[in-house]
Amino acid sequence: MGRCLAFLLGKHCDLTVCSRDPRKAKALARKAGTKAADYRGCEKKDVVFLAVPTQDLVEVASKVSNLMPAGALLVDVSSIKCGIVEVIERSLPERLYYISAHPLFTSHRVRLKNAMLVPVRAGQWMERLRQLLVMAGMEVREASAEEHDMIMAAIQVTHHFALLSLRESLRRAGFRDLKELEPFMTHSMAKTIGALRLIESNMETIEMIQEKNKYAQSARQRFIEEAKRLDERYRPSSA
């Protein structure tokens, strides 16, 4: 997501790509047409976006926040809010503001760029951040941490779980290599297989969402119950 945001935001602000690996920062900055720095590049920035693995967010937020100037805004980019935003907020110095973001896309090239913002310690920054994201082509919605995770459980958790269930069903049917299905695919199935391949390339995040969203289990249970109900519905009636 850091790469995606660099391409989108670099056109609308004075952006610096920061990383603990200077080579990666320079490579991305070169492609996005912006600057690169190590963590010390956060010292004079009004807004810092944290696009790191969820398990590293709290540690990185604590490290970076100590460098940021008074009145600056920290924005984490994460798929889970409950249990994370509270810990990050407690670790932040009082001089800083904090908003949690969830861009609902993985490429700057896609047409639909929905994003959700969770105002934690937003102050005057909420509208300014919204305007920046809108200029970058995003459709922005606001939610609480609870609302975000409930919505994402109903949509994201269930969607991924359905696709993973399909993948395992195909494997049990003998199609372990999805390419074997290509001669038999409809257009809609080809698009579904494309979604499956995207999921397989991002399994660490997919599994984290399934495990860490506190509403995920109930969302999966609804899906399983509905699948059983449909199975009963489509069974041949006895003579």
C-alpha positions as CSV (number, residue, x, y, z in Angstrom):
1,M,0.0,0.0,0.0
2,G,2.9,2.3,0.6
3,R,3.8,2.1,-3.1
4,C,0.2,2.7,-4.1
5,L,0.0,5.8,-1.9
6,A,3.3,7.2,-3.1
7,F,2.0,7.2,-6.7
8,L,-1.3,8.8,-5.7
9,L,-0.3,11.4,-3.2
10,G,3.0,12.4,-4.7
11,K,1.2,14.5,-7.3
12,H,-0.6,16.5,-4.6
13,C,1.8,17.2,-1.8
14,D,5.5,17.5,-0.9
15,L,6.1,13.8,-0.5
16,T,9.1,11.9,0.9
17,V,9.3,8.1,0.9
18,C,10.9,6.9,4.2
19,S,12.0,3.4,5.0
20,R,14.4,1.6,7.2
21,D,15.8,0.2,3.9
22,P,17.2,3.3,2.0
23,R,17.5,1.3,-1.2
24,K,13.8,0.4,-1.2
25,A,12.9,4.0,-0.4
26,K,15.1,5.4,-3.2
27,A,13.7,2.9,-5.7
28,L,10.1,3.7,-5.0
29,A,10.8,7.5,-4.8
30,R,12.5,7.3,-8.3
31,K,9.4,5.6,-9.8
32,A,6.9,7.9,-8.1
33,G,8.9,11.0,-9.0
34,T,9.5,12.1,-5.4
35,K,12.2,12.2,-2.7
36,A,13.5,9.4,-0.4
37,A,14.9,9.4,3.2
38,D,15.4,7.1,6.2
39,Y,13.2,7.4,9.3
40,R,14.7,10.8,10.1
41,G,12.8,12.2,7.2
42,C,9.7,12.3,9.4
43,E,11.2,15.0,11.6
44,K,9.8,18.0,9.6
45,K,6.7,16.4,8.0
46,D,3.2,17.7,8.8
47,V,1.7,14.4,7.9
48,V,3.2,10.9,8.2
49,F,1.5,7.8,6.7
50,L,2.5,4.5,8.2
51,A,2.2,1.7,5.5
52,V,3.8,-1.2,7.3
53,P,2.6,-4.7,8.2
54,T,-0.1,-4.6,10.9
55,Q,2.0,-6.5,13.4
56,D,4.6,-3.8,13.2
57,L,2.3,-0.7,13.4
58,V,2.5,-0.1,17.2
59,E,6.3,-0.3,17.3
60,V,6.8,1.8,14.2
61,A,4.2,4.4,15.3
62,S,6.1,4.8,18.7
63,K,9.4,5.2,16.9
64,V,8.2,7.6,14.3
65,S,6.0,9.7,16.6
66,N,9.1,10.7,18.7
67,L,10.5,12.4,15.6
68,M,7.4,14.3,14.5
69,P,6.9,18.0,15.2
70,A,4.1,19.3,17.4
71,G,0.8,19.6,15.7
72,A,1.7,17.0,13.1
73,L,-0.7,14.2,12.0
74,L,0.1,10.5,12.1
75,V,-2.0,8.3,9.7
76,D,-1.8,4.5,10.0
77,V,-2.9,2.4,7.0
78,S,-4.4,-0.8,8.3
79,S,-7.2,-3.3,7.6
80,I,-8.1,-3.8,11.3
81,K,-8.9,-1.0,13.7
82,C,-10.3,-2.4,17.1
83,G,-7.4,-3.4,19.4
84,I,-4.9,-1.4,17.3
85,V,-5.9,2.2,17.2
86,E,-6.4,2.3,21.0
87,V,-2.9,1.0,21.6
88,I,-1.3,3.4,19.1
89,E,-3.2,6.4,20.5
90,R,-1.9,5.6,24.0
91,S,1.6,5.5,22.8
92,L,1.5,8.9,21.0
93,P,2.8,12.1,22.5
94,E,0.1,14.6,23.3
95,R,1.5,17.0,20.8
96,L,0.4,14.8,17.8
97,Y,-2.9,14.1,16.0
98,Y,-3.9,10.7,14.8
99,I,-6.3,9.3,12.1
100,S,-6.5,5.6,11.0
101,A,-7.1,5.0,7.3
102,H,-8.1,2.0,5.2
103,P,-7.7,2.4,1.4
104,L,-10.0,-0.3,-0.1
105,F,-7.8,-0.9,-3.1
106,T,-4.4,-2.3,-3.9
107,S,-3.3,-0.5,-7.0
108,H,-3.2,3.2,-8.0
109,R,-4.4,2.2,-11.5
110,V,-7.9,0.9,-10.5
111,R,-10.9,3.1,-11.2
112,L,-12.8,2.6,-7.9
113,K,-10.7,3.9,-5.0
114,N,-12.9,3.8,-1.9
115,A,-11.2,4.7,1.4
116,M,-12.4,4.8,5.1
117,L,-11.1,7.1,7.7
118,V,-11.4,6.5,11.5
119,P,-10.9,9.8,13.4
120,V,-9.1,8.9,16.6
121,R,-7.4,12.2,17.6
122,A,-8.2,14.2,14.5
123,G,-8.5,17.8,15.6
124,Q,-8.4,20.2,12.6
125,W,-6.8,17.5,10.4
126,M,-9.9,15.5,9.4
127,E,-11.1,17.8,6.7
128,R,-7.6,18.5,5.4
129,L,-6.8,14.8,5.1
130,R,-10.1,14.1,3.4
131,Q,-9.4,16.8,0.8
132,L,-6.0,15.4,0.1
133,L,-7.3,11.9,-0.5
134,V,-10.2,13.2,-2.7
135,M,-7.7,15.1,-4.8
136,A,-5.8,11.8,-5.2
137,G,-8.9,10.3,-6.6
138,M,-10.4,8.5,-3.6
139,E,-14.0,8.3,-2.4
140,V,-13.8,8.9,1.4
141,R,-16.1,7.7,4.1
142,E,-15.8,8.2,7.9
143,A,-16.5,5.5,10.5
144,S,-15.6,4.6,14.1
145,A,-13.2,1.7,14.7
146,E,-16.2,-0.5,15.7
147,E,-18.2,0.4,12.6
148,H,-15.2,-0.1,10.4
149,D,-14.5,-3.6,11.7
150,M,-18.1,-4.6,11.6
151,I,-18.5,-3.5,8.0
152,M,-15.2,-5.1,7.0
153,A,-16.2,-8.4,8.6
154,A,-19.5,-8.4,6.7
155,I,-17.8,-7.5,3.4
156,Q,-14.1,-8.2,3.4
157,V,-13.9,-11.2,5.7
158,T,-16.9,-12.9,4.1
159,H,-15.7,-12.2,0.6
160,H,-12.2,-13.6,1.2
161,F,-13.6,-16.6,3.1
162,A,-15.9,-17.4,0.2
163,L,-13.0,-17.2,-2.3
164,L,-10.8,-19.3,-0.1
165,S,-13.6,-21.9,0.3
166,L,-14.0,-22.0,-3.5
167,R,-10.2,-22.5,-3.9
168,E,-10.2,-25.5,-1.5
169,S,-13.4,-26.9,-3.2
170,L,-11.6,-26.8,-6.6
171,R,-8.6,-28.5,-5.1
172,R,-10.7,-31.3,-3.6
173,A,-12.3,-31.7,-7.1
174,G,-8.8,-32.3,-8.5
175,F,-8.0,-28.9,-9.9
176,R,-4.9,-27.9,-7.8
177,D,-3.5,-25.9,-10.7
178,L,-6.0,-23.2,-11.7
179,K,-4.6,-23.2,-15.2
180,E,-6.2,-26.6,-15.8
181,L,-9.6,-24.8,-15.7
182,E,-8.9,-22.3,-18.5
183,P,-10.4,-24.4,-21.3
184,F,-13.7,-24.6,-19.5
185,M,-14.0,-21.1,-18.0
186,T,-16.8,-18.6,-18.6
187,H,-16.0,-14.9,-18.5
188,S,-17.3,-14.6,-15.0
189,M,-15.3,-17.6,-13.8
190,A,-12.2,-16.2,-15.3
191,K,-12.7,-13.0,-13.3
192,T,-13.2,-15.1,-10.2
193,I,-10.0,-17.0,-10.8
194,G,-8.2,-13.7,-11.2
195,A,-9.5,-12.7,-7.7
196,L,-8.3,-16.0,-6.3
197,R,-4.8,-15.4,-7.7
198,L,-4.8,-11.9,-6.1
199,I,-5.7,-13.4,-2.8
200,E,-3.0,-16.1,-3.1
201,S,-0.4,-13.4,-3.6
202,N,-1.4,-11.6,-0.4
203,M,-2.2,-14.5,2.0
204,E,-0.3,-12.9,4.9
205,T,-2.7,-10.0,5.0
206,I,-5.8,-12.1,4.2
207,E,-5.0,-14.5,7.1
208,M,-4.3,-11.6,9.5
209,I,-7.8,-10.1,8.7
210,Q,-9.5,-13.4,9.2
211,E,-7.7,-13.9,12.6
212,K,-7.7,-10.3,14.0
213,N,-11.0,-8.8,13.1
214,K,-13.0,-9.4,16.2
215,Y,-16.2,-9.8,14.2
216,A,-14.7,-12.2,11.7
217,Q,-15.8,-15.5,13.3
218,S,-19.5,-14.4,13.4
219,A,-19.2,-13.3,9.8
220,R,-17.8,-16.7,8.8
221,Q,-20.5,-18.5,10.8
222,R,-23.3,-16.6,8.9
223,F,-21.7,-17.6,5.7
224,I,-21.5,-21.3,6.7
225,E,-25.1,-21.3,7.9
226,E,-26.3,-19.7,4.7
227,A,-24.3,-22.2,2.6
228,K,-26.0,-25.1,4.6
229,R,-29.4,-23.5,4.1
230,L,-28.8,-23.2,0.4
231,D,-27.6,-26.8,0.2
232,E,-30.8,-28.0,1.8
233,R,-32.9,-25.8,-0.6
234,Y,-31.2,-27.3,-3.7
235,R,-31.3,-30.9,-2.7
236,P,-33.8,-33.0,-4.7
237,S,-37.1,-33.5,-2.9
238,S,-37.8,-37.1,-1.9
239,A,-40.5,-38.9,-3.9
